[in-house]
């Protein structure tokens, strides 16, 4: 397999950004788990709350796409770069599922997604440039943060929102796998103070995208 030229890489990353940020542009490889769950009617408050939570999760997947793309740009070992690309492809399913659920809830994806994509891409590229060990460690730490959000959202979704809950359960399983794989591949375990800082930063995203 030939290695990508700088132009090939640029085109690939622009294509990924467009698929991530343009509504309905991406397609999933797996069936949406919500299709097997029962549909329930919500009151106005429940519908807005469920949509807000799913919008947070959708933006989280936007950030994941950007993070993996940025890291693949600067990863030093070819196998690490390939692992980043594979993980990004798996996250596309989550992205599409969350977007489809938002449409079912008569809501929209976050207007702030382009900003968070740009920030996450830059962070990913920086992490990759520092070194593959730290880049993989950052993946694991990020996925652990995502898992915390998913567990929390599973608890506070409207009680009868079986369709959103079905999506988040599969997402949680996948994210836990990604975190484990990153550590098994040689990722560094970040100290607790760093992870606490990541938690505070993630609150900016969750509070803003819940409504916007």
Secondary structure, 3 states (H helix, E strand, C coil): CCCCCHHHHHHHHHHHHHHHHCCCCCCCCCCCHHHHCCCCCCCHHHHHHHHHHHHHHHHHHHHHHHHHHHHHHHCCCHHHHHHHHHHHHHHHHHHHHHHHHHHHCCCCCCCCHHHHHHHHHHHHHHHHHHCHHHHHHHHHHHHHHHHHHHHHHHHHCCCCCHHHHHHHHHHHHHHHHHHHHHHHCCCCCCCHHHHHHHHHHHHHHHHHHHHC
